[in-house]
Amino acid sequence: MSTITFVKEDKLVIAANGANLREKALQNNVDIYKLRGKLVNCGGYGQCGTCIVEIVEGKENLSPKTPFEQKRLKKKPDNYRLACQTLVNGPISVKTKP
């Protein structure tokens, strides 16, 4: 089991190893989208790039970045991820809407 701490929301979520970060956020009423993302998100298929989150702690406990993430996030800090493309395999802390 893994724990996901959503820093801004002060919420702790328990997840099975391999859980999708976007899905766990949505299941626990954690809003990961800014206004634009709320209007045009792709539904978690890794096409729009609107579900960006900042990994505060535990980035070593995540799946490797996908090629789409590498392309979309190349000008962002190394600890930014797309929630829909990220699988959690250990404890992490996340800031939404960085």
N, C-alpha and C positions, 0 to 999 in steps of 0.2 A: 504494500500500500504506500501511497505517496500523499504528501500534504501540499496544498497550494495556498499560499497566503496572498490575498489580494490587499495590498498595502493601503491604498486610498479608501477602500471600502471597509477596512478593518474586519475582514472576513476570512475564516479558515475553512478550507474545503478538503475533504478526504476523497482521494481518487485511486482507482486501481492503476497499477503500473501499465503504461502504454496508453493512458487516457488522453484524448484530444483536449488541448487547453481551451480552445474556443467553446467546445461542447460543454465542458465542466463550468465555464463562466456563465454561459447562457442558462444551464440547468439550475444554477444557484443565484439567478437574478443579478449577476454582475454585468453591468453595461460596459462593453469594450469598444463601442463605436462612437466616434464624434458625429456631428450632424450629417456630414457628407456620407459617411459610412452607413448611417441609418437609412439613408435614401437609396444608396446604390450598391450595397454589399452583395456579394455573389452567393451568399448562403453557405460559405465554408468550403468552396471548391478551389481556393487558391488562385483566383483569377483577378481579383480587384485590388488587393493589397490594403484594405481599409481597417483590418483588425490588428494593427500594430500595437504591441505591448513592449514594455521594458522589463527585462529580467534583472531584478535587483540582487538576488542570491540564487545560487543553484543552477547556473546555466550548464554546468557539466552533467546535470541530471536530465537533460533534454535530448531529443532526437537531433541528429545533424541537420543543418539547414538544407532545405531543398534547393534545386537550381533556380526555381522561381524566386525564392526568398533571397538567394545570393544576388540575383539581378535586381530585384525590387529594393533591397535594403543596402545596396553597396555604398551609398552616401550617408547612411545612418550609423550610429555607434554599434559596435560589435554585439552589445547585449540587447539589441532590439530584435524582435521576432514577429512573425505573423502567427497569431494564435491558432488559426485554422490549419497550419502546417506543422504545429509543434506537438509532439507527444511527450508526456511527462513520465519520467522513470525514477523519481525521487523527490525529496522536498525542494520546493522553490518558493521564492517571493516575487510577486509581479506588481508592476505599476501599470494601470490601464490608462489609455489616452495620453501617452507621453508627449 
